[in-house]
Amino acid sequence: SVFCLGLTTGIVKVNNAFSPNGDGLNETFSIDNIAEFPDNHVYIYNRWGQLVWDKPHYNNTTIVWDGKLQNGSTLYAGTYFYVIEVSGQKNLKGWVELTK
């Protein structure tokens, strides 16, 4: 899915699948161009609506979801839901598939 945030600096593209299985490929939840919107907050929920991970200032490198709970415990493969808040913009909502 591609979401335009309405700013002239770029488009945020939310990739809807990743596989944190240790093979070095597609290990984290990638949000293209999110660094252009540093005043952001990413929330990840399980299918029951429980918050499993959240961080402000997501940047795909030092602040990135690797498919684990906030405390570092491993999550099961499945569908998770995200909410991305970007200052002054509409929240982006959608789903991401975590595979192993």
Residue, then its C-alpha position, 0 to 999 in steps of 0.5 A: s500500500v502507498f499512502c501520500l502524506g500530503l507534504t512536498t517532501g515525499i510519499v510514505k510507503v508501508n511494506n505489508a510483509f517481513s520475515p525476521n528469521g535470521d537470514g539477513l533479508n527483509e528482517t524488519f518492518s520497513i516504512d519507506n521515506i518515514a525518516e522524512f517525517p521524524d515526528n512520528h509514532v508507530y503502534i503495532y497491535n495483534r489481531w485482538g487489538q492488544l498493543v504489542w509494540d510502539k515507539p516514537h521517531y521510527n526511522n527503519t534503522t535504530i528505531v525499527w520493529d523487528g517482529k518482537l514484543q516491546n520487551g524483546s520476546t518473540l511474536y508468533a507469525g501472523t497478521y498484525f495491525y499498525v497505526i502510524e501517527v505523523s504530526g499534522q497528518k491523518n493517521l495511517k492504518g493497515w496490516v502487516e504480515l509477519t512470517k518466519 
